[in-house]
């Protein structure tokens, strides 16, 4: 048993080291020295070290909790919800399962949001658009069952890309918001190292990414809060600018330096998600109360959008 644990820890250390070496190589060769210093606020070594340490912690935690996502879901107690109570659907990333959102779910419940519904998919069995079509069908079915309650999507990594595409596919007035965590909105150069066709299709500016952007540009979502949370030292999405959606209705919020998987566990990210859920619910309630139907919302992140030099 000790030997197995040592082997797994060595794999985690090696993975974190290799991905941050690739991150630093890609970043340093893609920018001028002035831009590099501006990006890391003059502390590139410290930021990358924080990301590396977070990667070790987060990947270890993800590995330890992964088996929990394989267990049958517990029957939830019947609870009555009113029309103001949101339905939060969480979508995990590639190769992960619903255990990814255990800390976020716990925090959301403490904040008073109890209708949390993880949505899972098979990372090996289907292509992106097949999975997205399943998610869109699920959302339409849910909207028919719950015609008045706000439905929010929260996706990590590939889960965020699926949420983004499905949010456009379901049409207007189905969702109240879509939030992504560390999502490769423009793909990633590390996709060439992925296992399976689904992972390899996520290459930087790949045909898949272009199709997603074309679809979104043709049918831009209306009255939908679209927010992307990202880390400046994400070790899985290269280049870092690939974390930024190209469509103008998205708002980007840069988090403290952390690794890709740490987006699931970092306190600052969890607090940001909870604040976004509250804002979506509040905005929807105000719109419904004043006009009886949704109107254009004031984006909570409208004055907090970030960008790199």
N, C-alpha and C positions, 0 to 999 in steps of 0.2 A: 504493500500500500504506500509506504514512504517513497519507494522508487517511482511509482506512478505519479504521485504528487510532485516530486522533484522534476519529472519529465514535463508535466503540464506547465509548471512554473517556468521552466527553461524555454518552453515554446512561447509562452506569453512574453517573456523578456525579449526573446529573439524577434518576435513579431513586432513588438513596440519599437525596438531598436531599428529594424530594417525599414519600417514605414516612416520613422522620423528622419532617417538618413535620406530616404527618397524625398520626403517633404522638404528638407533643407536644400537638397541638390536642385529640386525643381524650382523652389522659391528664389534661391540665390542666383540661378542662371536665367531667371525670367524677369529680373528687375535690376534697376540701377542701384548702386550702393545707397544713394540718398532715399530712394523709394523704400528700400529695405529697412532703413533706420526709421523712417516715418511709420511704416506698417507696424513695427514692433515697439514704437515709442522709445526707441533708443535702447531697448533691452531684449534683443533677439535671443541671446543665450538663455536668459532667465525664462522667457516665455516658452521656448521649445522644451526646456527642462521640465517646466510645469506640465506641459502637454504629455511628455514622456511618462512622468510619474502618474498622471491621471490615467494614461493608457494602461499601465500595469494594474492599477487598482480597479478600473472599470472592467477590463477584460476578465480579471479574476472573479469579480462579482457576477458578471454575466455568465461565466462558466459554472459557478457554484449554484446559481439560481435557475439555470436553463432547465434542469429536470422538472422543476415545478410547473413549467409550461406544458409538460407532456401529460400531467395528471388531468383527469376529468374535471371540468369546471364544477364547482360547488353550486348546488341549488340556492339561488338567492331568496331571501325572505321577500314575500310580497310587500311592496311598499307603494303607497299612493303618491303620485306626482301630479303637480298642477301644471298648467300650460307654461309657466315661467321657468320650470326646471329643465335644464339642458340635458340632452343626450350626448355624451362625449364618446366618440368612437376612436379607439387608438389602434394604429396599424404599425406593426414591427418592421424592422429592416431585414435585409437579405440574410438568410441562414439562421435568423433568430426565431423566437416564438413569443407568445403573449406574456411570458415572464419578464420581458424587457421593460414593461411599464408598471411593475409592482410598486416601486417607490412613488411614482407619479400618482398612481391610483390611490395609494394610501394618503398622500398629501391632499388630493382633490376631495376625498371623503372628509378629511378633517376640516376642509374649507367649506363643507356643506353641499358638495356635488356628489351625489350617490349613484346616479344612473350612468355607469361606466361600462362600456361594451367593447372588449378587445375583439378585433377582427383579424383572422389569421389566413395565411395562404401558404401554398407549398412552393418553396424556392426552386424546386427541381422539375416540376411537372408541366409547367405551362409558360407561355411567353407573356410579356408585359401586358399586351392589350387584352389577352384572355383574362388575366387576373383583374385588370381594371374594369372590364365589363362585368365580372362577377361582383365587384365592389359597387359599381353603379346600380346594378340590379338590387343589391341588398339595400342601398340607400333609398331607392324609389319605393321598395316594399315597406321600408320603415316609415317613410313619409306618409304613405297611405294609411298606415296604422296609427301614426301620431301626427295628424295634420297641423297642429298648432304649436308644438314644442320646438324650440331651437335645437338643431342638430349640428354638432361641431366635429370636425375631423382633426386629429393630431397624429402625425406620422413621423417616424424616425427613419432617416436615410432613404432607402428605396420605398419604404412605407409612405414617406412624404411625397415622393414622385407619383405613386399610385393615387394618393389622396388628391393631389393637384389635378391629375388627368380626370379622375372620376368627378371632381367638383364641377368641371366644365361639362362633362357628359350628361349629368343628371338634369341639366336645365335650370332655369331660374326658380327661386323661391323654394328650393329643396333644402339648402344648407344655410346656416348663419355664419359659418366661418371655417377656415382651413389654415392650420398652423403646421409648419414643418420644422424638424430638428436635424441639423446636419445633413440636409438632403442635397444630393448632387444634381442640382437643377440644370446644370449644363453638362452633366456626365462627370467622369473622372478618368484620368490617365491610368490609374491603377486597375481599371476594369479588365485590362488584358491579363491580369494575374488571377481573375476570378474563376471559380469552379462553376461550370454549367453555362448554358447559352444565355440564360436570363442575366446573370452577372456580367458576362462579356458584352452584352448588348448595351451596357451603360457607359461606353467609352466617351471620352470628352468630345463634344460636338458631333456625336454619332448620329446616324440616320434616325434612330429611335428618339433622341432628344429633339431633332428638327421636326419630326412628326408631332411630338407633344406640343412644341411651341406653335406650330402652324395651326393645330386644332384649337389651342387656347386663343390665338389671335383672331381666329374666325368666329369664335363664340365666347367672347370675354365675359366672365361672370359678373353679374350685377348684384349690388347690395350684399357683397360678400367680403368679410374681413380676411384678407390673405396676408399672412405674416410668415417670414422665414427667419428662424433663429439659427445663428451660425457662430462657429468658433474660428478665430484668426489662425489657429494652429491645428486645424482639423487634419489628422494624419491619413485619412482615407479618401478625401476629395481633393484631387490635384488637377489643375491649379486651384488655389483658394478662391479665385474669382468665380469658379464653377458653382460655388454655393449660392450665388446671387441669381435669382430668376431674371430673365430678360424682359418679361412683360411688365408694363409700367404700373399695373394695379397691385403689384406685390410690394410689401414693405419689409426691409431687412433690418434685423436687430442683432448687432454683434455682441456676443457674450464674452465673459472673461476667458482667457486662454485655457483650453482643455482639449482632450482628445475627442475623437469621433464618438466612441461608445460612451464617454463620460457625459455626453449631452443627455443621457437617460437618467443620470444620477446627481448631477450638480445642483446644489441648492439654488443658485441664481437662475438656472433654466426652469426648475420646477416653480419657483416664485413667479417667473415671467409667464409661464403657461397659465397659472391660476389667475393672475391679473388679466390676462387676455380673455379667459373664459368669463370672468366677471364683467368685463367691458362688453363682450358680445351679448351677454344676457341683458345687461342694463340698456344697451342701445336698442336691442330688439323690443324690449318692454316699452321704452319711451316711444318708439315708432308706432307700435301697436296701439298704445294708449292715446296718442295724439291723432293718428290718421286711420287706425284700423287696419293698416297694411304696412308692409315694409317700405321704407324710403331710403335714399342714399345715406349711408352711415358716415359719421366722422371717424376716420380711422384712428384708433388709439395710439398707433405708432407714427402718425403723420408727421410729428415734429421730432421723431427720434430715429429717423432712417440714417444708417451709417454707410460709409463707403471707404474703400482704401484709396490711398494716393497712387 
